[in-house]
């Protein structure tokens, strides 16, 4: 029984010694945040840089769109071919729409805000 007692005593001492070592290793080992502090700092710097770059892109996009918006000219000169007449006209921010009657039928002209013809739709009745 002494041999058995010595085993129990040895294993008990060994367990308490191992338990003490685990506590010591845990106390000496830094936390996950401290171990990865460099990675966390690098990620924060990269994300901060991305915020700055994307903010500049948004501001640049807004500025370029505002620069493209210009007031339409006050007067526009259109030349209507002989034998044609304007039946109707309308305008909005996208430009102008004219309905033009001619000898071969009616046409719908879509004009840009500057007065340039962008599209012509012919209406032919049979």
N, C-alpha and C positions, 0 to 999 in steps of 0.2 A: 504494500500500500504506500509505502514511502515513495516508490518509483512513480506511482500514480499521482501521489500528492505533489511530487516535484514537477510532474508534467503540468498539472493544473496550476501550480505556482508559477512555473516558467511561462506557460501560455498566458496566464493572467498578467504577469509582469510584461510579457511581450505585447499583449493587447493594450495595456495601459501605455506602454512605450510607443507603440504604433499610433495609438490615439493621440498621444502628445505630439508625435511627429506630424500628423495630419493637421492638427491645430496650428503648429508652428509654421508649416508650409503655407497654410491658408493665410495666416497673418503676414507672412513675408511676401506672398504673391500679390502683386497689385491687381486692382479690379479691372474688369474688361474695358471700362472707360479710360482708365489711365494707360492701359496697354495699347489702346488704339487711338490715343490722343493725336498723334501725328496724322493719321488717316482722317480723323474727324476734322482737324484743322484744314487739311487739303481739300476735303469735300466742301467745307464752308467757303473757302476762297474761290473754288470753282463755281459754286452756286451764286456767290456774290458777283463774280464776273459775268455769268450768264444773265443775271438780272440787269446789270448795266448794259450789256450788249443788246438784249431784247428790248429794253426801254428805248435805246437809241434807234432801233429798227422801227418801233411803233411811232416815235416822234418823226422820223424821216418819212415814213409812209404817209402820215397825216400831212406833213409839210408839202410833199410832192403832190398829193391830191388837191390840197388847197391852191397850189400854184397852177395846176391845170384848170381849175375853175376860173373862168374869166367871163366878164360880161359880154354878151353878144353885141355885135356892132349896132350902132344906132340906125343906120340905113343899109339896106341890101338892094342891089340892082339885079334884076332878073331880066333875061331876054327871052321872050316867048316867041316861038317860030310863027311865021305868017299863017293865017288860017286857023289858029288855035286861040282859045279864050279860057280864062280862069273862071270856073263855075263856083268854087268854094275854096276857102283857105282856113287853116287853123295853126296855132303855134303853142309850144310849151317849152320846157327846159331842154328837151331832147332835139328840138329843131322845129321845122315847119312841114305841113302836109298841104299840098295843093291838088285840087281836082281840076284837070285841064281837059276841055272838050276840043276835039279836032275832027277833020274830015273822015278819018279812019276809025273813029271811036273815042272813048274817054281814056284818060291816063291818070294815075295817081302818082304824084311826084313827092318823094320824101327828101327834104333838104336838111342839111346840117345847120346849126345855129349861125354859121358864117355865110350861109346861102348857097353852098355847093350841093349839087344834086347827088344824093347817095343811092337812091333806088327809084326805078320807074316801074310801075305796074300797069300794063295795058289791059283795058277792059274792052273786049270785042264782042259785040252782040251779033248773032247770026240770024 
